Amino acid sequence: MQEKKVKTEKAVVVGRIGNKSIKVAIDYIIRHPKYGKYIKRRTTFSVHDELNTASVGDIVEIAQSRPYSRTKAWRVVGVLQKAAEK
């Protein structure tokens, strides 16, 4: 039996929603189909953060998982880079 491949992404934390929840954003660019200009796009996810390790500005690795709530179906795998302290 084959193992399932879990989809993972790198994302930037843009907000804390509450206890054990964060909001992350994945930025990317696409080319306009007609005019050829490059356009910035952003996808946001609500992510389950079991240990409350991530803070705003951190770069985290997230993985797709079971639904934790109506909006959360991703979880934090680890913090790749902490945000710069002010």
N, CA, C and O atoms as a CHARMM CRD file, in Angstrom:
* protein
*
  344
    1    1 MET  N      0.83700  -1.18600   0.00000 PROA 1      0.00000
    2    1 MET  CA     0.00000   0.00000   0.00000 PROA 1      0.00000
    3    1 MET  C      0.87900   1.24600   0.00000 PROA 1      0.00000
    4    1 MET  O      1.84800   1.33500   0.75500 PROA 1      0.00000
    5    2 GLN  N      0.53300   2.19900  -0.85000 PROA 2      0.00000
    6    2 GLN  CA     1.33700   3.41500  -0.96800 PROA 2      0.00000
    7    2 GLN  C      0.96600   4.42400   0.10400 PROA 2      0.00000
    8    2 GLN  O     -0.18100   4.50500   0.54300 PROA 2      0.00000
    9    3 GLU  N      1.97000   5.19300   0.51100 PROA 3      0.00000
   10    3 GLU  CA     1.74700   6.27100   1.46500 PROA 3      0.00000
   11    3 GLU  C      1.18600   7.48100   0.74400 PROA 3      0.00000
   12    3 GLU  O      1.55300   7.76000  -0.39700 PROA 3      0.00000
   13    4 LYS  N      0.28900   8.20200   1.41700 PROA 4      0.00000
   14    4 LYS  CA    -0.26900   9.41500   0.81800 PROA 4      0.00000
   15    4 LYS  C      0.74900  10.53500   0.89600 PROA 4      0.00000
   16    4 LYS  O      1.45700  10.67800   1.89300 PROA 4      0.00000
   17    5 LYS  N      0.81800  11.33100  -0.16700 PROA 5      0.00000
   18    5 LYS  CA     1.67000  12.52000  -0.17600 PROA 5      0.00000
   19    5 LYS  C      0.88500  13.66100   0.45000 PROA 5      0.00000
   20    5 LYS  O     -0.20600  13.99500  -0.01300 PROA 5      0.00000
   21    6 VAL  N      1.43300  14.25800   1.49600 PROA 6      0.00000
   22    6 VAL  CA     0.78300  15.37500   2.14700 PROA 6      0.00000
   23    6 VAL  C      1.24100  16.66500   1.47700 PROA 6      0.00000
   24    6 VAL  O      2.43900  16.88500   1.29800 PROA 6      0.00000
   25    7 LYS  N      0.28800  17.51600   1.10600 PROA 7      0.00000
   26    7 LYS  CA     0.61100  18.77500   0.44600 PROA 7      0.00000
   27    7 LYS  C      1.12200  19.76500   1.48600 PROA 7      0.00000
   28    7 LYS  O      0.46400  20.00800   2.49800 PROA 7      0.00000
   29    8 THR  N      2.29900  20.33600   1.23300 PROA 8      0.00000
   30    8 THR  CA     2.86400  21.32600   2.13900 PROA 8      0.00000
   31    8 THR  C      3.16400  22.61100   1.37800 PROA 8      0.00000
   32    8 THR  O      3.40900  22.58800   0.17200 PROA 8      0.00000
   33    9 GLU  N      3.14200  23.72300   2.09100 PROA 9      0.00000
   34    9 GLU  CA     3.40700  25.03800   1.51200 PROA 9      0.00000
   35    9 GLU  C      4.19800  25.86900   2.50800 PROA 9      0.00000
   36    9 GLU  O      4.17600  25.60300   3.71000 PROA 9      0.00000
   37   10 LYS  N      4.90700  26.89000   1.99400 PROA 10     0.00000
   38   10 LYS  CA     5.53400  27.89700   2.84100 PROA 10     0.00000
   39   10 LYS  C      4.65400  29.13000   2.80600 PROA 10     0.00000
   40   10 LYS  O      4.18500  29.53600   1.74200 PROA 10     0.00000
   41   11 ALA  N      4.42900  29.73100   3.97500 PROA 11     0.00000
   42   11 ALA  CA     3.53200  30.88400   4.04300 PROA 11     0.00000
   43   11 ALA  C      4.00500  31.86100   5.10900 PROA 11     0.00000
   44   11 ALA  O      4.78700  31.50800   5.99100 PROA 11     0.00000
   45   12 VAL  N      3.52000  33.08500   5.01400 PROA 12     0.00000
   46   12 VAL  CA     3.84600  34.14300   5.97000 PROA 12     0.00000
   47   12 VAL  C      2.64100  34.35500   6.87500 PROA 12     0.00000
   48   12 VAL  O      1.51200  34.45300   6.39300 PROA 12     0.00000
   49   13 VAL  N      2.87200  34.42600   8.17800 PROA 13     0.00000
   50   13 VAL  CA     1.79500  34.65600   9.13800 PROA 13     0.00000
   51   13 VAL  C      1.39500  36.12800   9.06900 PROA 13     0.00000
   52   13 VAL  O      2.23300  37.01400   9.24100 PROA 13     0.00000
   53   14 VAL  N      0.10200  36.38500   8.81400 PROA 14     0.00000
   54   14 VAL  CA    -0.37600  37.75900   8.70900 PROA 14     0.00000
   55   14 VAL  C     -1.26500  38.14000   9.88300 PROA 14     0.00000
   56   14 VAL  O     -1.62000  39.31100  10.01700 PROA 14     0.00000
   57   15 GLY  N     -1.63600  37.19200  10.73800 PROA 15     0.00000
   58   15 GLY  CA    -2.45300  37.53900  11.89100 PROA 15     0.00000
   59   15 GLY  C     -2.70600  36.35600  12.79400 PROA 15     0.00000
   60   15 GLY  O     -2.61700  35.19900  12.38300 PROA 15     0.00000
   61   16 ARG  N     -3.02800  36.67800  14.04800 PROA 16     0.00000
   62   16 ARG  CA    -3.44900  35.66400  15.00700 PROA 16     0.00000
   63   16 ARG  C     -4.95800  35.78700  15.16300 PROA 16     0.00000
   64   16 ARG  O     -5.46400  36.87700  15.43000 PROA 16     0.00000
   65   17 ILE  N     -5.66800  34.70400  15.00300 PROA 17     0.00000
   66   17 ILE  CA    -7.12500  34.73300  15.05300 PROA 17     0.00000
   67   17 ILE  C     -7.61300  34.53700  16.48100 PROA 17     0.00000
   68   17 ILE  O     -8.58900  35.16200  16.89700 PROA 17     0.00000
   69   18 GLY  N     -6.95100  33.68800  17.22000 PROA 18     0.00000
   70   18 GLY  CA    -7.35900  33.37000  18.58300 PROA 18     0.00000
   71   18 GLY  C     -6.42000  32.31800  19.10700 PROA 18     0.00000
   72   18 GLY  O     -5.29800  32.18300  18.61900 PROA 18     0.00000
   73   19 ASN  N     -6.86300  31.57200  20.09200 PROA 19     0.00000
   74   19 ASN  CA    -6.03400  30.51100  20.65000 PROA 19     0.00000
   75   19 ASN  C     -5.88800  29.36800  19.64100 PROA 19     0.00000
   76   19 ASN  O     -6.88600  28.85300  19.13600 PROA 19     0.00000
   77   20 LYS  N     -4.66800  28.97900  19.35400 PROA 20     0.00000
   78   20 LYS  CA    -4.33100  27.86500  18.46200 PROA 20     0.00000
   79   20 LYS  C     -4.73100  28.10500  17.00500 PROA 20     0.00000
   80   20 LYS  O     -4.91100  27.14800  16.25200 PROA 20     0.00000
   81   21 SER  N     -4.87200  29.36100  16.60100 PROA 21     0.00000
   82   21 SER  CA    -5.25300  29.67200  15.22200 PROA 21     0.00000
   83   21 SER  C     -4.45300  30.85600  14.70500 PROA 21     0.00000
   84   21 SER  O     -4.24200  31.84100  15.41300 PROA 21     0.00000
   85   22 ILE  N     -4.00900  30.74000  13.45500 PROA 22     0.00000
   86   22 ILE  CA    -3.32200  31.84000  12.79800 PROA 22     0.00000
   87   22 ILE  C     -3.87500  32.00300  11.39400 PROA 22     0.00000
   88   22 ILE  O     -4.50700  31.09700  10.85100 PROA 22     0.00000
   89   23 LYS  N     -3.62900  33.16700  10.81500 PROA 23     0.00000
   90   23 LYS  CA    -4.00300  33.43800   9.42500 PROA 23     0.00000
   91   23 LYS  C     -2.70100  33.59500   8.65400 PROA 23     0.00000
   92   23 LYS  O     -1.85300  34.40500   9.02900 PROA 23     0.00000
   93   24 VAL  N     -2.53300  32.82600   7.57300 PROA 24     0.00000
   94   24 VAL  CA    -1.31500  32.89300   6.76700 PROA 24     0.00000
   95   24 VAL  C     -1.66100  33.29500   5.34200 PROA 24     0.00000
   96   24 VAL  O     -2.79400  33.12400   4.89300 PROA 24     0.00000
   97   25 ALA  N     -0.66600  33.83400   4.63400 PROA 25     0.00000
   98   25 ALA  CA    -0.85800  34.26300   3.25100 PROA 25     0.00000
   99   25 ALA  C      0.24200  33.69400   2.38000 PROA 25     0.00000
  100   25 ALA  O      1.40500  33.63800   2.78100 PROA 25     0.00000
  101   26 ILE  N     -0.13500  33.27200   1.18500 PROA 26     0.00000
  102   26 ILE  CA     0.80600  32.81400   0.17600 PROA 26     0.00000
  103   26 ILE  C      0.67900  33.78000  -0.99400 PROA 26     0.00000
  104   26 ILE  O     -0.37800  33.86700  -1.61900 PROA 26     0.00000
  105   27 ASP  N      1.75500  34.50600  -1.29100 PROA 27     0.00000
  106   27 ASP  CA     1.77200  35.46300  -2.39000 PROA 27     0.00000
  107   27 ASP  C      2.37300  34.81600  -3.63200 PROA 27     0.00000
  108   27 ASP  O      3.32900  34.04600  -3.53800 PROA 27     0.00000
  109   28 TYR  N      1.81400  35.13000  -4.78600 PROA 28     0.00000
  110   28 TYR  CA     2.34100  34.61000  -6.04400 PROA 28     0.00000
  111   28 TYR  C      1.98100  35.59500  -7.15700 PROA 28     0.00000
  112   28 TYR  O      1.14200  36.47600  -6.97200 PROA 28     0.00000
  113   29 ILE  N      2.62200  35.43500  -8.30900 PROA 29     0.00000
  114   29 ILE  CA     2.29600  36.27900  -9.45200 PROA 29     0.00000
  115   29 ILE  C      1.82100  35.40300 -10.60300 PROA 29     0.00000
  116   29 ILE  O      2.28500  34.27900 -10.79300 PROA 29     0.00000
  117   30 ILE  N      0.87900  35.95700 -11.36500 PROA 30     0.00000
  118   30 ILE  CA     0.39600  35.26500 -12.55600 PROA 30     0.00000
  119   30 ILE  C      0.49500  36.22300 -13.72600 PROA 30     0.00000
  120   30 ILE  O      0.58400  37.43800 -13.54500 PROA 30     0.00000
  121   31 ARG  N      0.47900  35.67900 -14.90300 PROA 31     0.00000
  122   31 ARG  CA     0.50400  36.49000 -16.11100 PROA 31     0.00000
  123   31 ARG  C     -0.92900  36.64100 -16.61400 PROA 31     0.00000
  124   31 ARG  O     -1.66600  35.66000 -16.71300 PROA 31     0.00000
  125   32 HSD  N     -1.31400  37.86900 -16.92900 PROA 32     0.00000
  126   32 HSD  CA    -2.66100  38.12000 -17.42800 PROA 32     0.00000
  127   32 HSD  C     -2.82300  37.41800 -18.77300 PROA 32     0.00000
  128   32 HSD  O     -1.96300  37.55200 -19.64400 PROA 32     0.00000
  129   33 PRO  N     -3.91500  36.67100 -18.95600 PROA 33     0.00000
  130   33 PRO  CA    -4.05400  35.88000 -20.18400 PROA 33     0.00000
  131   33 PRO  C     -4.13000  36.70400 -21.46800 PROA 33     0.00000
  132   33 PRO  O     -3.67200  36.25200 -22.51700 PROA 33     0.00000
  133   34 LYS  N     -4.70100  37.90300 -21.39900 PROA 34     0.00000
  134   34 LYS  CA    -4.84700  38.69800 -22.61300 PROA 34     0.00000
  135   34 LYS  C     -3.73100  39.72200 -22.78400 PROA 34     0.00000
  136   34 LYS  O     -3.17600  39.85700 -23.87400 PROA 34     0.00000
  137   35 TYR  N     -3.39700  40.44800 -21.71300 PROA 35     0.00000
  138   35 TYR  CA    -2.47500  41.56800 -21.83100 PROA 35     0.00000
  139   35 TYR  C     -1.02900  41.23200 -21.49600 PROA 35     0.00000
  140   35 TYR  O     -0.12400  42.00300 -21.81500 PROA 35     0.00000
  141   36 GLY  N     -0.80300  40.09400 -20.85800 PROA 36     0.00000
  142   36 GLY  CA     0.56300  39.66200 -20.60900 PROA 36     0.00000
  143   36 GLY  C      1.23400  40.30500 -19.41000 PROA 36     0.00000
  144   36 GLY  O      2.37000  39.95700 -19.08700 PROA 36     0.00000
  145   37 LYS  N      0.56600  41.22900 -18.74500 PROA 37     0.00000
  146   37 LYS  CA     1.13600  41.89100 -17.57800 PROA 37     0.00000
  147   37 LYS  C      1.11800  40.92200 -16.38700 PROA 37     0.00000
  148   37 LYS  O      0.21000  40.10000 -16.25900 PROA 37     0.00000
  149   38 TYR  N      2.11900  41.03000 -15.53200 PROA 38     0.00000
  150   38 TYR  CA     2.17500  40.18300 -14.34600 PROA 38     0.00000
  151   38 TYR  C      1.38800  40.82500 -13.21800 PROA 38     0.00000
  152   38 TYR  O      1.51200  42.02500 -12.97300 PROA 38     0.00000
  153   39 ILE  N      0.57400  40.02400 -12.52800 PROA 39     0.00000
  154   39 ILE  CA    -0.33200  40.50000 -11.49900 PROA 39     0.00000
  155   39 ILE  C     -0.02600  39.76200 -10.19300 PROA 39     0.00000
  156   39 ILE  O      0.16000  38.54500 -10.19100 PROA 39     0.00000
  157   40 LYS  N      0.02500  40.50900  -9.08000 PROA 40     0.00000
  158   40 LYS  CA     0.21400  39.88400  -7.77000 PROA 40     0.00000
  159   40 LYS  C     -1.11100  39.32300  -7.28500 PROA 40     0.00000
  160   40 LYS  O     -2.15600  39.95800  -7.42000 PROA 40     0.00000
  161   41 ARG  N     -1.05300  38.13300  -6.72100 PROA 41     0.00000
  162   41 ARG  CA    -2.22700  37.49600  -6.12500 PROA 41     0.00000
  163   41 ARG  C     -1.84600  36.99200  -4.74000 PROA 41     0.00000
  164   41 ARG  O     -0.67100  36.76700  -4.44900 PROA 41     0.00000
  165   42 ARG  N     -2.85700  36.81900  -3.89000 PROA 42     0.00000
  166   42 ARG  CA    -2.61800  36.34900  -2.52900 PROA 42     0.00000
  167   42 ARG  C     -3.72300  35.37500  -2.13800 PROA 42     0.00000
  168   42 ARG  O     -4.90600  35.64000  -2.35500 PROA 42     0.00000
  169   43 THR  N     -3.32600  34.25200  -1.56100 PROA 43     0.00000
  170   43 THR  CA    -4.26800  33.28800  -1.02500 PROA 43     0.00000
  171   43 THR  C     -4.06800  33.24000   0.48300 PROA 43     0.00000
  172   43 THR  O     -2.93500  33.13900   0.95400 PROA 43     0.00000
  173   44 THR  N     -5.16000  33.31300   1.24800 PROA 44     0.00000
  174   44 THR  CA    -5.04700  33.25500   2.70000 PROA 44     0.00000
  175   44 THR  C     -5.71300  31.99400   3.22400 PROA 44     0.00000
  176   44 THR  O     -6.72300  31.53700   2.68800 PROA 44     0.00000
  177   45 PHE  N     -5.13200  31.44100   4.27700 PROA 45     0.00000
  178   45 PHE  CA    -5.65000  30.24700   4.91800 PROA 45     0.00000
  179   45 PHE  C     -5.75400  30.48200   6.41800 PROA 45     0.00000
  180   45 PHE  O     -4.94400  31.20500   6.99800 PROA 45     0.00000
  181   46 SER  N     -6.74500  29.87300   7.03700 PROA 46     0.00000
  182   46 SER  CA    -6.77900  29.76800   8.48600 PROA 46     0.00000
  183   46 SER  C     -6.07400  28.46200   8.83100 PROA 46     0.00000
  184   46 SER  O     -6.38200  27.41300   8.26600 PROA 46     0.00000
  185   47 VAL  N     -5.12400  28.53200   9.76400 PROA 47     0.00000
  186   47 VAL  CA    -4.25000  27.39600  10.04500 PROA 47     0.00000
  187   47 VAL  C     -4.30100  27.06100  11.52500 PROA 47     0.00000
  188   47 VAL  O     -4.34700  27.95200  12.37300 PROA 47     0.00000
  189   48 HSD  N     -4.29200  25.76800  11.83200 PROA 48     0.00000
  190   48 HSD  CA    -4.26600  25.29400  13.22000 PROA 48     0.00000
  191   48 HSD  C     -2.83400  25.30900  13.72800 PROA 48     0.00000
  192   48 HSD  O     -1.95500  24.68400  13.13500 PROA 48     0.00000
  193   49 ASP  N     -2.59500  26.02100  14.82400 PROA 49     0.00000
  194   49 ASP  CA    -1.27200  26.11800  15.45000 PROA 49     0.00000
  195   49 ASP  C     -1.38900  25.56400  16.86900 PROA 49     0.00000
  196   49 ASP  O     -1.66200  26.31100  17.80900 PROA 49     0.00000
  197   50 GLU  N     -1.18700  24.27700  17.01900 PROA 50     0.00000
  198   50 GLU  CA    -1.43000  23.57300  18.27900 PROA 50     0.00000
  199   50 GLU  C     -0.65200  24.15400  19.45000 PROA 50     0.00000
  200   50 GLU  O     -1.19400  24.26700  20.54900 PROA 50     0.00000
  201   51 LEU  N      0.60900  24.52500  19.24000 PROA 51     0.00000
  202   51 LEU  CA     1.47100  24.97500  20.34000 PROA 51     0.00000
  203   51 LEU  C      1.58400  26.49700  20.43900 PROA 51     0.00000
  204   51 LEU  O      2.34300  26.99600  21.27000 PROA 51     0.00000
  205   52 ASN  N      0.85600  27.24000  19.61900 PROA 52     0.00000
  206   52 ASN  CA     0.92800  28.70100  19.58700 PROA 52     0.00000
  207   52 ASN  C      2.37200  29.19800  19.41000 PROA 52     0.00000
  208   52 ASN  O      2.80100  30.12900  20.09200 PROA 52     0.00000
  209   53 THR  N      3.10900  28.57500  18.49600 PROA 53     0.00000
  210   53 THR  CA     4.51800  28.91900  18.29400 PROA 53     0.00000
  211   53 THR  C      4.72300  30.05800  17.30800 PROA 53     0.00000
  212   53 THR  O      5.71800  30.77500  17.40800 PROA 53     0.00000
  213   54 ALA  N      3.82600  30.24300  16.37200 PROA 54     0.00000
  214   54 ALA  CA     4.01400  31.24000  15.31700 PROA 54     0.00000
  215   54 ALA  C      3.47700  32.59500  15.74700 PROA 54     0.00000
  216   54 ALA  O      2.47400  32.68800  16.45500 PROA 54     0.00000
  217   55 SER  N      4.16700  33.65000  15.30400 PROA 55     0.00000
  218   55 SER  CA     3.69900  35.01300  15.54400 PROA 55     0.00000
  219   55 SER  C      3.68200  35.75700  14.21000 PROA 55     0.00000
  220   55 SER  O      4.18700  35.25500  13.20600 PROA 55     0.00000
  221   56 VAL  N      3.10600  36.94200  14.20700 PROA 56     0.00000
  222   56 VAL  CA     2.93600  37.71000  12.97600 PROA 56     0.00000
  223   56 VAL  C      4.29700  38.03100  12.36100 PROA 56     0.00000
  224   56 VAL  O      5.19500  38.52300  13.04400 PROA 56     0.00000
  225   57 GLY  N      4.44100  37.74900  11.06900 PROA 57     0.00000
  226   57 GLY  CA     5.68200  38.00600  10.34400 PROA 57     0.00000
  227   57 GLY  C      6.55100  36.78000  10.17000 PROA 57     0.00000
  228   57 GLY  O      7.48400  36.80800   9.36800 PROA 57     0.00000
  229   58 ASP  N      6.28000  35.70400  10.89200 PROA 58     0.00000
  230   58 ASP  CA     7.07400  34.47900  10.77300 PROA 58     0.00000
  231   58 ASP  C      6.78900  33.78500   9.44700 PROA 58     0.00000
  232   58 ASP  O      5.69600  33.90600   8.89400 PROA 58     0.00000
  233   59 ILE  N      7.78000  33.06000   8.94400 PROA 59     0.00000
  234   59 ILE  CA     7.58500  32.20100   7.78000 PROA 59     0.00000
  235   59 ILE  C      7.42500  30.79100   8.30800 PROA 59     0.00000
  236   59 ILE  O      8.30300  30.28300   9.00500 PROA 59     0.00000
  237   60 VAL  N      6.30500  30.15200   7.98200 PROA 60     0.00000
  238   60 VAL  CA     5.99500  28.83500   8.51700 PROA 60     0.00000
  239   60 VAL  C      5.76200  27.84500   7.38000 PROA 60     0.00000
  240   60 VAL  O      5.44900  28.22700   6.25300 PROA 60     0.00000
  241   61 GLU  N      5.92100  26.57800   7.70200 PROA 61     0.00000
  242   61 GLU  CA     5.56900  25.51000   6.77400 PROA 61     0.00000
  243   61 GLU  C      4.24900  24.93100   7.24400 PROA 61     0.00000
  244   61 GLU  O      4.10400  24.56500   8.41000 PROA 61     0.00000
  245   62 ILE  N      3.27700  24.84700   6.32800 PROA 62     0.00000
  246   62 ILE  CA     1.96100  24.32800   6.67200 PROA 62     0.00000
  247   62 ILE  C      1.67700  23.09100   5.83300 PROA 62     0.00000
  248   62 ILE  O      2.20200  22.93800   4.73100 PROA 62     0.00000
  249   63 ALA  N      0.83800  22.21100   6.37100 PROA 63     0.00000
  250   63 ALA  CA     0.47100  20.99100   5.67100 PROA 63     0.00000
  251   63 ALA  C     -1.03800  20.83700   5.68900 PROA 63     0.00000
  252   63 ALA  O     -1.70400  21.21900   6.65200 PROA 63     0.00000
  253   64 GLN  N     -1.56500  20.27600   4.62300 PROA 64     0.00000
  254   64 GLN  CA    -2.99100  20.02800   4.55700 PROA 64     0.00000
  255   64 GLN  C     -3.32300  18.88600   5.50300 PROA 64     0.00000
  256   64 GLN  O     -2.55900  17.92700   5.60600 PROA 64     0.00000
  257   65 SER  N     -4.45700  18.97600   6.19700 PROA 65     0.00000
  258   65 SER  CA    -4.81200  17.94400   7.16200 PROA 65     0.00000
  259   65 SER  C     -6.32700  17.82000   7.25900 PROA 65     0.00000
  260   65 SER  O     -7.07000  18.36000   6.43900 PROA 65     0.00000
  261   66 ARG  N     -6.75700  17.10400   8.26800 PROA 66     0.00000
  262   66 ARG  CA    -8.19400  16.93800   8.48200 PROA 66     0.00000
  263   66 ARG  C     -8.80400  18.28900   8.85500 PROA 66     0.00000
  264   66 ARG  O     -8.08400  19.16600   9.33200 PROA 66     0.00000
  265   67 PRO  N    -10.10000  18.48100   8.65300 PROA 67     0.00000
  266   67 PRO  CA   -10.71800  19.74100   9.05300 PROA 67     0.00000
  267   67 PRO  C    -10.74100  19.88600  10.57600 PROA 67     0.00000
  268   67 PRO  O    -11.24700  19.00900  11.27600 PROA 67     0.00000
  269   68 TYR  N    -10.19500  20.99300  11.08900 PROA 68     0.00000
  270   68 TYR  CA   -10.24400  21.28700  12.52000 PROA 68     0.00000
  271   68 TYR  C    -11.48200  22.10400  12.86000 PROA 68     0.00000
  272   68 TYR  O    -11.97400  22.05500  13.98700 PROA 68     0.00000
  273   69 SER  N    -11.98700  22.85900  11.88200 PROA 69     0.00000
  274   69 SER  CA   -13.21200  23.63700  12.05100 PROA 69     0.00000
  275   69 SER  C    -13.76500  23.90600  10.65600 PROA 69     0.00000
  276   69 SER  O    -13.31400  23.31300   9.67500 PROA 69     0.00000
  277   70 ARG  N    -14.73800  24.79700  10.57500 PROA 70     0.00000
  278   70 ARG  CA   -15.33700  25.09000   9.27000 PROA 70     0.00000
  279   70 ARG  C    -14.34000  25.71800   8.31800 PROA 70     0.00000
  280   70 ARG  O    -14.41400  25.48900   7.11000 PROA 70     0.00000
  281   71 THR  N    -13.39400  26.51600   8.84200 PROA 71     0.00000
  282   71 THR  CA   -12.45100  27.22100   7.96900 PROA 71     0.00000
  283   71 THR  C    -11.02800  26.67400   8.03500 PROA 71     0.00000
  284   71 THR  O    -10.21700  26.97800   7.16000 PROA 71     0.00000
  285   72 LYS  N    -10.70700  25.87500   9.05100 PROA 72     0.00000
  286   72 LYS  CA    -9.32900  25.40400   9.22100 PROA 72     0.00000
  287   72 LYS  C     -9.17000  23.96900   8.73700 PROA 72     0.00000
  288   72 LYS  O     -9.76900  23.04800   9.29300 PROA 72     0.00000
  289   73 ALA  N     -8.35300  23.78200   7.69000 PROA 73     0.00000
  290   73 ALA  CA    -8.02900  22.44700   7.19900 PROA 73     0.00000
  291   73 ALA  C     -6.53000  22.32500   6.94500 PROA 73     0.00000
  292   73 ALA  O     -6.09400  21.42200   6.23100 PROA 73     0.00000
  293   74 TRP  N     -5.73600  23.23000   7.52500 PROA 74     0.00000
  294   74 TRP  CA    -4.28600  23.21100   7.42600 PROA 74     0.00000
  295   74 TRP  C     -3.71800  23.25000   8.83800 PROA 74     0.00000
  296   74 TRP  O     -4.38400  23.72300   9.75800 PROA 74     0.00000
  297   75 ARG  N     -2.49100  22.75900   9.02000 PROA 75     0.00000
  298   75 ARG  CA    -1.83600  22.79700  10.32400 PROA 75     0.00000
  299   75 ARG  C     -0.39000  23.24500  10.15300 PROA 75     0.00000
  300   75 ARG  O      0.18700  23.09400   9.07700 PROA 75     0.00000
  301   76 VAL  N      0.19100  23.79400  11.20900 PROA 76     0.00000
  302   76 VAL  CA     1.58100  24.23900  11.18000 PROA 76     0.00000
  303   76 VAL  C      2.49100  23.03000  11.38700 PROA 76     0.00000
  304   76 VAL  O      2.33100  22.27200  12.34300 PROA 76     0.00000
  305   77 VAL  N      3.45000  22.86300  10.47300 PROA 77     0.00000
  306   77 VAL  CA     4.45200  21.80600  10.61600 PROA 77     0.00000
  307   77 VAL  C      5.62800  22.33500  11.42300 PROA 77     0.00000
  308   77 VAL  O      6.14300  21.64600  12.30300 PROA 77     0.00000
  309   78 GLY  N      6.05400  23.56400  11.12200 PROA 78     0.00000
  310   78 GLY  CA     7.15800  24.16700  11.85100 PROA 78     0.00000
  311   78 GLY  C      7.37700  25.60100  11.43200 PROA 78     0.00000
  312   78 GLY  O      6.90600  26.04100  10.38400 PROA 78     0.00000
  313   79 VAL  N      8.10300  26.32700  12.27400 PROA 79     0.00000
  314   79 VAL  CA     8.45400  27.71200  11.96600 PROA 79     0.00000
  315   79 VAL  C      9.81100  27.69900  11.27300 PROA 79     0.00000
  316   79 VAL  O     10.79900  27.25800  11.86000 PROA 79     0.00000
  317   80 LEU  N      9.87000  28.17200  10.04400 PROA 80     0.00000
  318   80 LEU  CA    11.10700  28.16600   9.27100 PROA 80     0.00000
  319   80 LEU  C     11.98300  29.36600   9.59900 PROA 80     0.00000
  320   80 LEU  O     13.20600  29.24700   9.66200 PROA 80     0.00000
  321   81 GLN  N     11.35400  30.53200   9.81000 PROA 81     0.00000
  322   81 GLN  CA    12.12600  31.75500  10.08400 PROA 81     0.00000
  323   81 GLN  C     11.27500  32.66400  10.96200 PROA 81     0.00000
  324   81 GLN  O     10.12100  32.94800  10.64300 PROA 81     0.00000
  325   82 LYS  N     11.85300  33.11400  12.06500 PROA 82     0.00000
  326   82 LYS  CA    11.15000  34.02800  12.95500 PROA 82     0.00000
  327   82 LYS  C     11.20600  35.44200  12.38500 PROA 82     0.00000
  328   82 LYS  O     12.13700  35.79200  11.66100 PROA 82     0.00000
  329   83 ALA  N     10.20600  36.24700  12.71700 PROA 83     0.00000
  330   83 ALA  CA    10.16700  37.63800  12.27400 PROA 83     0.00000
  331   83 ALA  C     11.23300  38.44400  13.00000 PROA 83     0.00000
  332   83 ALA  O     11.61100  38.11700  14.12500 PROA 83     0.00000
  333   84 ALA  N     11.71100  39.49300  12.35600 PROA 84     0.00000
  334   84 ALA  CA    12.70800  40.35600  12.96600 PROA 84     0.00000
  335   84 ALA  C     12.08900  41.08700  14.14900 PROA 84     0.00000
  336   84 ALA  O     10.99000  41.63200  14.04500 PROA 84     0.00000
  337   85 GLU  N     12.80400  41.09800  15.28000 PROA 85     0.00000
  338   85 GLU  CA    12.32600  41.78900  16.46900 PROA 85     0.00000
  339   85 GLU  C     12.48800  43.28700  16.29800 PROA 85     0.00000
  340   85 GLU  O     13.48100  43.73600  15.72700 PROA 85     0.00000
  341   86 LYS  N     11.53200  44.06700  16.77900 PROA 86     0.00000
  342   86 LYS  CA    11.62700  45.52400  16.66100 PROA 86     0.00000
  343   86 LYS  C     12.25300  46.11300  17.90000 PROA 86     0.00000
  344   86 LYS  O     12.41800  47.33000  17.98900 PROA 86     0.00000
